[in-house]
Amino acid sequence: MTLEPLARPARLRPGARVAVVAPSGPVPPERLERGLDLLRGWDLDPVVAPHVLDTHPELDHLAGTDENRARDLQEAWCDPSVDAVLCARGGYGAHRMVDLLDWRAMRAAGPKVFVGYSDITVLHEAFALRAGFSTLHGPMVATEVFLKDADTQQALWSTLFEPESVQTLGLDTAVALVPGTAPGVTYGGCATLLAADAGTPRARTSVQGGLLMLEDTGEEPYRLDGVLTRLLRVGALDGISGVVCGSWEGCGPYEGVRAVLADRLGGLGVPVVEELGFGHGPTALTVPLGVPAVLDAPADGGPCTLTSQVPALV
């Protein structure tokens, strides 16, 4: 079955109420406060979920218990006064709490803006498969890239308030690893999280016509080889129309990463673009997931772009 576009949420307006949640790792309080100040400067009304600054009593890599992290997200989503749910940071933990959410209730609450990346890939996939909602692969409130990089901030602001202005994405670094042009519906995120999900009962069973967004951090080339090989072996890439690679921050010399990408993805027979500019790198563009788009990777070395055929938000 070919991937279909998902239900898009409404764009934000000045004064919109946005909830900040922590589905994964613990959140540094000082960075959170700086991020909230940025949101207030955009004329948004940020509210912090009750357990955002918690740390699990026994596992200090988690922002509170699984039950509390899930409760924060569900209550924020089902609160009719909340227009958007923004993640504070990634880390680890979304896999532990995703099945604790009442997806029937969240689906009934309708689509809302949801922003995050890295470990939040688990939730992007869940919103797509269990609720049918489009989400935003974008920077998180208490992360350094959001706090320090003006291009990252502008890309998110424009997507939230003026989505028509950012339908075409691509930094100057973007080049064709495998040239070509491909339409499809965007999905994906962090490679290791997609591989961890693959083969589980709630994972995708078809990606026909999908434009796969792919990035990661802190994984040596041989480990990326293993991650991509797992996705290939379980058939998780069968039928995709193209691959859009973002950053590979901390993954070793990029020549080694590029060699792995070319070896593992080059035989798929679809266009592949590298270094488009999303993920863990120094600039994190906001990429809509679940929308129809066209990947353009010219063979002549021209600019490589990903163009959404509709605005990310309605």
C-alpha distance (Angstrom), angle and dihedral (degrees) to the residues before:
residue distance angle dihedral
M1 . . .
T2 3.81 . .
L3 3.80 117.2 .
E4 3.79 112.2 -102.1
P5 3.83 127.0 -151.8
L6 3.78 114.1 -94.6
A7 3.81 131.2 -131.1
R8 3.81 110.0 -79.8
P9 3.81 123.1 -143.6
A10 3.79 125.9 -129.0
R11 3.79 120.8 -88.4
L12 3.77 118.5 -107.8
R13 3.79 125.5 -100.5
P14 3.81 128.9 -158.3
G15 3.78 109.3 -74.9
A16 3.81 94.1 26.9
R17 3.79 114.6 156.4
V18 3.81 113.0 -124.4
A19 3.79 125.4 -173.2
V20 3.81 120.2 -145.0
V21 3.81 115.6 -148.9
A22 3.82 135.8 177.9
P23 3.83 109.4 -145.1
S24 3.80 94.5 165.0
G25 3.82 133.9 17.4
P26 3.82 131.6 15.1
V27 3.79 117.0 -78.9
P28 3.85 124.2 -130.2
P29 3.83 104.4 -125.6
E30 3.82 95.8 -143.8
R31 3.80 92.9 52.1
L32 3.78 91.0 46.7
E33 3.80 91.2 54.0
R34 3.80 91.9 49.7
G35 3.80 89.7 50.5
L36 3.78 91.9 49.6
D37 3.80 89.6 51.8
L38 3.81 89.4 54.7
L39 3.80 90.6 51.9
R40 3.79 91.2 48.9
G41 3.79 87.9 51.8
W42 3.81 87.2 59.1
D43 3.82 88.5 57.1
L44 3.79 91.9 -107.2
D45 3.80 124.8 138.6
P46 3.83 106.1 -132.3
V47 3.79 119.7 -164.9
V48 3.80 121.1 -170.3
A49 3.80 116.9 -135.5
P50 3.82 114.2 -120.0
H51 3.82 97.8 -106.2
V52 3.81 102.0 38.0
L53 3.81 93.9 110.5
D54 3.80 95.0 42.0
T55 3.78 124.2 115.2
H56 3.80 120.9 -154.0
P57 3.84 108.5 -101.3
E58 3.82 92.6 -126.9
L59 3.81 106.7 15.9
D60 3.78 110.0 54.7
H61 3.82 93.1 -170.9
L62 3.82 89.4 72.5
A63 3.80 129.8 75.8
G64 3.78 95.8 -129.5
T65 3.78 129.9 -48.6
D66 3.79 122.2 -32.6
E67 3.80 90.2 -113.8
N68 3.81 94.4 52.6
R69 3.80 94.2 45.6
A70 3.80 89.9 50.7
R71 3.81 92.2 45.6
D72 3.80 92.0 52.8
L73 3.80 92.3 52.7
Q74 3.78 95.5 44.2
E75 3.79 95.4 46.6
A76 3.79 91.4 48.0
W77 3.80 91.6 49.1
C78 3.78 94.6 47.4
D79 3.82 94.2 45.3
P80 3.83 105.7 103.3
S81 3.82 90.8 -153.3
V82 3.83 91.5 62.7
D83 3.82 116.2 87.9
A84 3.81 99.2 -178.4
V85 3.80 140.4 15.3
L86 3.80 116.0 -145.5
C87 3.79 124.3 -172.1
A88 3.79 117.9 -129.0
R89 3.82 94.8 -148.3
G90 3.80 143.8 -33.2
G91 3.78 124.2 -125.2
Y92 3.79 113.6 127.3
G93 3.77 136.2 -38.9
A94 3.81 111.4 70.2
H95 3.81 91.8 105.5
R96 3.80 88.7 57.8
M97 3.80 96.0 54.8
V98 3.82 105.9 29.7
D99 3.82 93.6 90.2
L100 3.81 91.7 50.2
L101 3.79 91.4 66.5
D102 3.81 119.8 98.7
W103 3.79 97.0 -125.3
R104 3.79 93.0 -179.0
A105 3.81 90.3 59.4
M106 3.79 92.4 43.8
R107 3.78 92.0 49.6
A108 3.81 89.4 50.2
A109 3.82 89.7 53.2
G110 3.80 88.8 62.4
P111 3.80 131.8 -133.6
K112 3.80 121.5 -38.2
V113 3.77 133.9 172.9
F114 3.81 108.6 -81.1
V115 3.82 120.3 -177.8
G116 3.79 132.7 -174.0
Y117 3.79 144.8 97.3
S118 3.83 141.6 -160.4
D119 3.84 107.6 42.6
I120 3.81 87.6 8.6
T121 3.83 86.6 75.1
V122 3.82 85.7 89.5
L123 3.79 90.2 60.9
H124 3.80 94.2 43.6
E125 3.79 88.1 57.4
A126 3.79 91.9 45.7
F127 3.80 93.6 50.3
A128 3.80 89.0 50.2
L129 3.80 97.8 45.9
R130 3.81 102.9 32.0
A131 3.81 101.9 32.5
G132 3.80 105.2 20.5
F133 3.82 93.1 -127.6
S134 3.77 130.0 144.1
T135 3.82 115.0 -129.8
L136 3.81 138.5 -173.5
H137 3.80 124.2 -108.5
G138 3.77 96.0 -150.5
P139 3.80 148.1 126.4
M140 3.77 122.5 -56.0
V141 3.78 127.6 -126.9
A142 3.82 99.9 -114.5
T143 3.82 99.4 38.5
E144 3.79 125.6 109.7
V145 3.81 94.7 -125.9
F146 3.81 90.4 58.8
L147 3.79 93.3 44.0
K148 3.80 97.2 46.7
D149 3.82 111.8 25.5
A150 3.80 116.6 80.7
D151 3.82 93.8 -165.0
T152 3.80 90.3 54.1
Q153 3.79 91.4 49.7
Q154 3.79 93.0 47.1
A155 3.80 93.2 48.8
L156 3.80 91.6 53.6
W157 3.81 94.3 43.4
S158 3.80 91.5 50.1
T159 3.80 92.3 47.9
L160 3.80 92.3 50.0
F161 3.82 98.3 44.3
E162 3.83 107.7 18.2
P163 3.81 106.3 22.5
E164 3.81 93.8 165.4
S165 3.81 89.0 66.4
V166 3.81 94.8 62.5
Q167 3.78 105.4 41.7
T168 3.82 90.9 120.2
L169 3.81 115.9 61.2
G170 3.78 133.7 -176.0
L171 3.79 136.8 113.8
D172 3.80 121.4 -135.7
T173 3.80 87.4 -101.9
A174 3.83 92.2 68.4
V175 3.80 113.3 111.7
A176 3.79 135.8 166.3
L177 3.78 114.9 -99.0
V178 3.81 87.7 175.5
P179 3.82 112.9 12.7
G180 3.78 124.9 -134.4
T181 3.79 144.8 91.5
A182 3.79 124.3 -94.9
P183 3.80 136.4 175.0
G184 3.78 120.4 -152.5
V185 3.78 147.4 123.1
T186 3.81 115.9 -76.5
Y187 3.79 121.8 -119.3
G188 3.81 139.3 142.7
G189 3.79 137.1 64.3
C190 3.80 131.3 179.6
A191 3.82 111.0 28.6
T192 3.81 96.7 -143.1
L193 3.80 92.0 51.0
L194 3.80 92.3 49.3
A195 3.80 89.2 50.4
A196 3.81 91.4 48.4
D197 3.81 89.7 52.5
A198 3.81 95.7 45.4
G199 3.79 112.9 108.9
T200 3.80 95.5 14.1
P201 3.82 118.3 125.4
R202 3.83 94.2 -102.6
A203 3.82 97.7 42.3
R204 3.79 124.7 112.8
T205 3.78 115.2 -80.2
S206 3.81 94.1 -170.1
V207 3.80 134.5 31.8
Q208 3.79 96.5 171.2
G209 3.79 107.8 155.7
G210 3.79 93.8 6.1
L211 3.79 124.5 145.6
L212 3.79 102.6 -143.1
M213 3.82 118.2 -142.7
L214 3.80 109.0 -155.9
E215 3.83 134.0 -178.2
D216 3.79 140.6 132.5
T217 3.78 145.6 175.2
G218 3.79 137.4 -135.7
E219 3.80 96.1 11.2
E220 3.80 118.9 127.5
P221 3.82 116.0 -132.3
Y222 3.81 92.9 -102.9
R223 3.80 89.8 54.3
L224 3.81 91.4 48.7
D225 3.79 86.7 51.1
G226 3.80 88.4 56.2
V227 3.81 93.2 46.8
L228 3.80 93.8 50.4
T229 3.79 91.9 42.5
R230 3.80 90.1 55.1
L231 3.81 90.9 51.0
L232 3.81 89.5 49.9
R233 3.81 94.6 46.0
V234 3.80 95.1 51.8
G235 3.81 91.6 46.8
A236 3.80 93.6 -114.1
L237 3.82 91.5 140.0
D238 3.81 97.7 43.9
G239 3.78 110.1 128.3
I240 3.80 100.4 9.3
S241 3.79 115.4 148.3
G242 3.81 98.0 -149.5
V243 3.81 146.5 -15.3
V244 3.79 125.3 -125.2
C245 3.80 113.5 -166.0
G246 3.77 123.3 -159.5
S247 3.80 127.9 -177.8
W248 3.82 128.7 -27.8
E249 3.79 97.5 -162.5
G250 3.79 114.0 -175.0
C251 3.80 93.1 2.6
G252 3.79 95.4 124.6
P253 3.82 128.9 -100.3
Y254 3.79 107.5 -9.6
E255 3.78 92.0 -132.0
G256 3.80 87.5 66.9
V257 3.80 92.5 47.1
R258 3.80 91.5 48.8
A259 3.81 90.7 50.9
V260 3.80 90.6 53.9
L261 3.81 92.7 46.9
A262 3.80 91.5 49.4
D263 3.81 92.5 47.1
R264 3.80 97.7 45.2
L265 3.83 100.5 33.9
G266 3.79 102.7 27.0
G267 3.79 93.4 77.7
L268 3.79 95.3 56.9
G269 3.78 92.0 87.6
V270 3.82 93.7 -128.5
P271 3.82 133.8 107.4
V272 3.80 114.9 -85.3
V273 3.82 123.8 -165.5
E274 3.79 123.2 -169.4
E275 3.81 132.6 -155.2
L276 3.80 97.3 13.3
G277 3.82 90.5 158.3
F278 3.79 111.8 -104.0
G279 3.78 132.4 111.9
H280 3.80 130.5 35.3
G281 3.80 97.8 -14.0
P282 3.81 130.3 108.6
T283 3.82 90.0 -83.2
A284 3.80 121.6 37.6
L285 3.78 112.8 -166.0
T286 3.80 117.1 -160.0
V287 3.81 111.0 -111.8
P288 3.81 121.4 -168.5
L289 3.80 114.5 -133.3
G290 3.78 122.6 -151.1
V291 3.81 96.6 28.4
P292 3.83 130.2 116.0
A293 3.79 111.0 -104.0
V294 3.80 143.2 160.3
L295 3.79 123.9 -126.4
D296 3.81 113.4 -151.5
A297 3.81 118.4 -167.6
P298 3.82 107.5 167.8
A299 3.80 117.5 -150.9
D300 3.81 91.0 -142.5
G301 3.78 93.4 66.6
G302 3.81 94.7 -101.9
P303 3.82 122.6 148.1
C304 3.80 114.8 -57.8
T305 3.78 114.2 -140.3
L306 3.78 144.0 173.8
T307 3.81 111.1 -145.4
S308 3.78 122.2 -169.1
Q309 3.78 112.4 -142.3
V310 3.79 90.4 -146.7
P311 3.82 130.9 29.3
A312 3.80 114.1 -89.3
L313 3.81 90.7 -119.1
V314 3.80 130.1 32.1
